[in-house]
Amino acid sequence: MIEKLISPGDKLEMKSIVKVVLPDGTEGVKTYKTSVFDVLDDGRLEIVMPTEQAKLVLLPVDGEYDVCFFSHSGMYRADVRIVDRQKINGTYVLGAEIISSLRKFQKKEYYRFNCVLEMTVRELTQQEADTLEKGSVNLTARTDMIRGVIVDISGGGTRFVTRQRFHEGSHVLMRFSLPAANREKPFLLAAKVVLSKEIENRPQEYENRAKFEFMDNAVREEIIKYIFDAERKNRKMVKVVESYDN
């Protein structure tokens, strides 16, 4: 099955699942860019050993990584474990086994992650929206922002609940925080409201859907990383529960 999706030569990015010590002395997640060397009959992979500053990076055996494959049929993600290191025909390679499902990752269709996150939000004035589109305004939080709850989030947008209805097509400013490296990282983002409707049997409570706009790609990647980290933790918790049940 995997050989139909992943082929030798496909580019990939490996992100360490556990935190490592970065060159500046802080802890964080390290990313390595490399490629697939071969796909074996038993479903295991051989990955070209990554390099940094022209030096081989000897990733540890039994180390686990979140890998994004850029294949001929699209982008896929999976958790892999390094099982050995060897040299094949002059190329240093990592033997790896996939330890999760191989998931299709659409670049334009962001996965929505269910969550419960406190946030505040306000509708932008037309003048703010116009200047924001030109990239010439520095948005700031204000005391008149109302409280709400984010109930799902993706790299492309969010769904949130408030006690105020917003005009569809309007722009809003959202403030919330996401866990990152043992701390809460604040976000202040603009979004366009695509839906705002009263929730059935919940008077004066509104479900809102909004698409992030004018967002830096680095910020988008931070949100996507939070989603995949949280999803991985959830999968591990499910495995633990299943092991107790058995």
PELINRA-V235661 format. One line per field, one symbol per residue. ss: DSSP state (H for helix, E for strand, - for the rest). phi: phi as a letter, one per 20 degrees, with the letter a starting at -180 (. if undefined). A space follows every 10 residues. Layout:
# PELINRA-V235661
ss: ???
phi: ???
This chain:
# PELINRA-V235661
ss: -HHH------ EEEEEE---E E-----EE-- EEEEEEEEE- ----EEEE-- EE--EE---- ---EEEEEEE E--EEEEEEE EEEEEEEE-- EEEEEEEE-- --EEE----- --EEEEEEEE EEE--HHHHH HHH------- -----EEEEE EEE---EEEE EE-------- EEEEEEEEEE --EEEEEEEE EEEEEEEEE- -EEEEEEEEE EE----HHHH HHHHHHHHHH HHHHHHHHHH HHHHH-
phi: .fffddcgnf fbcddffefc eegeneeade dcdbbfeade fenfdddfff cclmdfdeff fnfdcedded dfdpdccaec cfdacbdcln decdebdedb fedfcefecf fedfbccfbc bbeeffffff fffemccdfc fcfefeebcf dbbbfdrbcb dbecedffne dcddcbccfb lmbeefccce bdfdbbbffg mcgmccecdc dfcleffffg fffffgffff ffffffffff fffffe
